Amino acid sequence: MENYLYFAEADVETGDDGSSEALCVPASSFIGADPGATTTTLRFKNAMGDNAGVHTVVLTHTAAKNKEVMRGVMACINAHPNKGGFIVVANANAAALTTGTEYNAVFNGLGLSTVAITEVETGGITGASGGTTLSTSYGAGMIGATTGATLPAYTRSKVGNEIITSVVVDLTGMTNKNDDGDVIGLAAGGAAYFFKYVAAETGTIYKIEMSCLELPTASSNVGLDIDLFSNSNAARAFDFDISGATQVIAAGADMVLGDTLQNIADHGVPNDVYYLVTGGTHTGDSIHTGGRILIKFYGQI
Amino acid sequence: MYFADGNGANLTTEAYVAEAGMIASIVPVTTTTTAVYFNKTDESKDKIVFTHDNTTNATGHRVIDIAKALAECSNAGPHVNGMTDVVDLDNSIFYGNLSFITGLAVTLDV
């Protein structure tokens, strides 16, 4: 038997993005509670199915009522011991006009007023199309194939203070301009960034690697010299000359299957986004028919 | 718990069976979609996204209805011979009041 705990913020419209506005978790995933001046923070393991993921729920309440709030949460966790069930712990969703807020009766007299939900996701992460908030965001010009949905694939692991975020970019369908320093992306346009430096998620980035998992191919004029640039402008699209931005990795030569390049000095700065860029002129524009590149961002918190 | 997307349940991701104790979390995604994540034993996970009506500013987001139904399902084992139909769009079978669900998408190893 298992109890499931439900929490909701004042507005419940979106989620699955690091700050879900509602959350239901099994009671057995509870890790612990941490007091604040007028808040109690609850943490739950296995956020989004990740071994190292954590959901955080912050309940705001009258000052000095932390122990009572914790006792209330424990009562919710241990309710219905013989059959399990669905427990509304704190539902602040007043936007649901016919129901309004609903706080469990165990919190009566404790001044519970707001609910704030966040989550730290690890393992495989679904990228945010068009987003510029999360590190795992990509632009419309970075969707690998015009007729398919080959999207940048993200994974993240955290060991101690080390956070490693990996992105695999499939070049299929993207165009590599015959001009050193031009952004690689869909010829049809659209911002072609595939990652954002968000220190709260990535830690302080101290190393970046770029590896060739599948050698890029094209029907003609294949461009194999590919660089990595970062820039604060998240609107750069295919064919934009970004050579004045920060060059993170200068390949200096054609890619070789299985080889890995590493940045030497520049990493970009927080809030920069990252672009793949033509590293050298070739005989004509390449429309890639294949090619996969792994970019790994190493961070410390 | 059994889920099927209405495409015949004879190709990968057209159906999914989850052990009830593997539910990790249930969260809204947009006003008309809700995601359920399932724990796995490695760093990947499985995910089902339900499509439903938008009741956000009426009775509230459907995430609470889906969460309530899954909580009931996961505790229903002894009474349903081991497998509970949660949403079977091949046969229009819905657990409880989940008939507002119009689609679902299974993603393995997210």
Boltz contact constraints between the chains, C-beta under 6 A:
constraints:
  - contact:
      token1: [A, 1]
      token2: [B, 75]
      max_distance: 6.0
  - contact:
      token1: [A, 2]
      token2: [B, 74]
      max_distance: 6.0
  - contact:
      token1: [A, 4]
      token2: [B, 71]
      max_distance: 6.0
  - contact:
      token1: [A, 6]
      token2: [B, 67]
      max_distance: 6.0
  - contact:
      token1: [A, 12]
      token2: [B, 28]
      max_distance: 6.0
  - contact:
      token1: [A, 12]
      token2: [B, 61]
      max_distance: 6.0
  - contact:
      token1: [A, 13]
      token2: [B, 31]
      max_distance: 6.0
  - contact:
      token1: [A, 13]
      token2: [B, 56]
      max_distance: 6.0
  - contact:
      token1: [A, 15]
      token2: [B, 27]
      max_distance: 6.0
  - contact:
      token1: [A, 15]
      token2: [B, 28]
      max_distance: 6.0
  - contact:
      token1: [A, 15]
      token2: [B, 29]
      max_distance: 6.0
  - contact:
      token1: [A, 16]
      token2: [B, 27]
      max_distance: 6.0
  - contact:
      token1: [A, 16]
      token2: [B, 29]
      max_distance: 6.0
  - contact:
      token1: [A, 16]
      token2: [B, 35]
      max_distance: 6.0
  - contact:
      token1: [A, 20]
      token2: [B, 27]
      max_distance: 6.0
  - contact:
      token1: [A, 22]
      token2: [B, 28]
      max_distance: 6.0
  - contact:
      token1: [A, 22]
      token2: [B, 63]
      max_distance: 6.0
  - contact:
      token1: [A, 23]
      token2: [B, 27]
      max_distance: 6.0
  - contact:
      token1: [A, 24]
      token2: [B, 26]
      max_distance: 6.0
  - contact:
      token1: [A, 24]
      token2: [B, 67]
      max_distance: 6.0
  - contact:
      token1: [A, 25]
      token2: [B, 25]
      max_distance: 6.0
  - contact:
      token1: [A, 26]
      token2: [B, 23]
      max_distance: 6.0
  - contact:
      token1: [A, 46]
      token2: [B, 24]
      max_distance: 6.0
  - contact:
      token1: [A, 46]
      token2: [B, 39]
      max_distance: 6.0
  - contact:
      token1: [A, 48]
      token2: [B, 37]
      max_distance: 6.0
  - contact:
      token1: [A, 49]
      token2: [B, 24]
      max_distance: 6.0
  - contact:
      token1: [A, 49]
      token2: [B, 37]
      max_distance: 6.0
  - contact:
      token1: [A, 49]
      token2: [B, 38]
      max_distance: 6.0
  - contact:
      token1: [A, 49]
      token2: [B, 39]
      max_distance: 6.0
  - contact:
      token1: [A, 49]
      token2: [B, 45]
      max_distance: 6.0
  - contact:
      token1: [A, 84]
      token2: [B, 75]
      max_distance: 6.0
  - contact:
      token1: [A, 86]
      token2: [B, 68]
      max_distance: 6.0
  - contact:
      token1: [A, 86]
      token2: [B, 71]
      max_distance: 6.0
  - contact:
      token1: [A, 93]
      token2: [B, 60]
      max_distance: 6.0
  - contact:
      token1: [A, 96]
      token2: [B, 59]
      max_distance: 6.0
  - contact:
      token1: [A, 96]
      token2: [B, 60]
      max_distance: 6.0
  - contact:
      token1: [A, 98]
      token2: [B, 59]
      max_distance: 6.0
  - contact:
      token1: [A, 99]
      token2: [B, 60]
      max_distance: 6.0
  - contact:
      token1: [A, 123]
      token2: [B, 43]
      max_distance: 6.0
  - contact:
      token1: [A, 123]
      token2: [B, 44]
      max_distance: 6.0
  - contact:
      token1: [A, 124]
      token2: [B, 44]
      max_distance: 6.0
  - contact:
      token1: [A, 124]
      token2: [B, 110]
      max_distance: 6.0
